[in-house]
Amino acid sequence: MSIDEWAAVVGMAGVALTGVATLVKLWIINPFSTKIDELNGNFSTLNTALSKSQIEIDEISKHLSQHDVTLATHGEQIHTLFNKNDK
């Protein structure tokens, strides 16, 4: 083969590879990139919701602890009142 023929083969191979790469990018990579961006947005929304939920859970836990103390105090007060009446 002459140099002109090799150059033509290399040129055609380059055009074919460029075409295949463009098709792969258009049909595979771009749709995946779009879906990945959408998924990242969904994860961001989920993380925000989980953070808010955790804050609310912490507040509920704090209130529950306060109620436990109040119930224990009331229990002791009731116990003391019954012991005073027994004497």
CYANA upper distance limits for C-alpha pairs under 8 A (distance plus 0.5 A):
  1 MET  CA      5 GLU  CA      6.50
  1 MET  CA      6 TRP  CA      7.21
  2 SER  CA      6 TRP  CA      6.87
  3 ILE  CA      7 ALA  CA      6.54
  4 ASP  CA      8 ALA  CA      6.68
  5 GLU  CA      9 VAL  CA      6.72
  6 TRP  CA     10 VAL  CA      6.55
  7 ALA  CA     11 GLY  CA      6.44
  8 ALA  CA     12 MET  CA      6.59
  9 VAL  CA     13 ALA  CA      6.56
 10 VAL  CA     14 GLY  CA      6.54
 11 GLY  CA     15 VAL  CA      6.71
 12 MET  CA     16 ALA  CA      6.59
 13 ALA  CA     17 LEU  CA      6.52
 14 GLY  CA     18 THR  CA      6.51
 15 VAL  CA     19 GLY  CA      6.62
 16 ALA  CA     20 VAL  CA      6.69
 17 LEU  CA     21 ALA  CA      6.50
 18 THR  CA     22 THR  CA      6.58
 19 GLY  CA     23 LEU  CA      6.69
 20 VAL  CA     24 VAL  CA      6.60
 21 ALA  CA     25 LYS  CA      6.63
 22 THR  CA     26 LEU  CA      6.62
 23 LEU  CA     27 TRP  CA      6.33
 23 LEU  CA     28 ILE  CA      8.40
 24 VAL  CA     28 ILE  CA      5.82
 24 VAL  CA     29 ILE  CA      7.05
 25 LYS  CA     29 ILE  CA      5.20
 25 LYS  CA     30 ASN  CA      6.44
 26 LEU  CA     30 ASN  CA      6.06
 26 LEU  CA     31 PRO  CA      8.04
 27 TRP  CA     31 PRO  CA      7.20
 28 ILE  CA     32 PHE  CA      6.75
 29 ILE  CA     33 SER  CA      6.52
 30 ASN  CA     34 THR  CA      6.68
 31 PRO  CA     35 LYS  CA      6.72
 32 PHE  CA     36 ILE  CA      6.48
 33 SER  CA     37 ASP  CA      6.62
 34 THR  CA     38 GLU  CA      6.75
 35 LYS  CA     39 LEU  CA      6.53
 36 ILE  CA     40 ASN  CA      6.58
 37 ASP  CA     41 GLY  CA      6.80
 38 GLU  CA     42 ASN  CA      6.80
 39 LEU  CA     43 PHE  CA      6.67
 40 ASN  CA     44 SER  CA      6.64
 41 GLY  CA     45 THR  CA      6.75
 42 ASN  CA     46 LEU  CA      6.60
 43 PHE  CA     47 ASN  CA      6.52
 44 SER  CA     48 THR  CA      6.76
 45 THR  CA     49 ALA  CA      6.74
 46 LEU  CA     50 LEU  CA      6.56
 47 ASN  CA     51 SER  CA      6.60
 48 THR  CA     52 LYS  CA      6.83
 49 ALA  CA     53 SER  CA      6.62
 50 LEU  CA     54 GLN  CA      6.55
 51 SER  CA     55 ILE  CA      6.81
 52 LYS  CA     56 GLU  CA      6.82
 53 SER  CA     57 ILE  CA      6.57
 54 GLN  CA     58 ASP  CA      6.59
 55 ILE  CA     59 GLU  CA      6.81
 56 GLU  CA     60 ILE  CA      6.66
 57 ILE  CA     61 SER  CA      6.55
 58 ASP  CA     62 LYS  CA      6.67
 59 GLU  CA     63 HIS  CA      6.78
 60 ILE  CA     64 LEU  CA      6.53
 61 SER  CA     65 SER  CA      6.65
 62 LYS  CA     66 GLN  CA      6.86
 63 HIS  CA     67 HIS  CA      6.70
 64 LEU  CA     68 ASP  CA      6.65
 65 SER  CA     69 VAL  CA      6.89
 66 GLN  CA     70 THR  CA      6.76
 67 HIS  CA     71 LEU  CA      6.51
 68 ASP  CA     72 ALA  CA      6.62
 69 VAL  CA     73 THR  CA      6.61
 70 THR  CA     74 HIS  CA      6.63
 71 LEU  CA     75 GLY  CA      6.51
 72 ALA  CA     76 GLU  CA      6.74
 73 THR  CA     77 GLN  CA      6.67
 74 HIS  CA     78 ILE  CA      6.57
 75 GLY  CA     79 HIS  CA      6.60
 76 GLU  CA     80 THR  CA      6.54
 77 GLN  CA     81 LEU  CA      6.66
 78 ILE  CA     82 PHE  CA      6.76
 79 HIS  CA     83 ASN  CA      6.70
 80 THR  CA     84 LYS  CA      6.68
 81 LEU  CA     85 ASN  CA      6.88
 82 PHE  CA     86 ASP  CA      6.83
 83 ASN  CA     87 LYS  CA      7.13
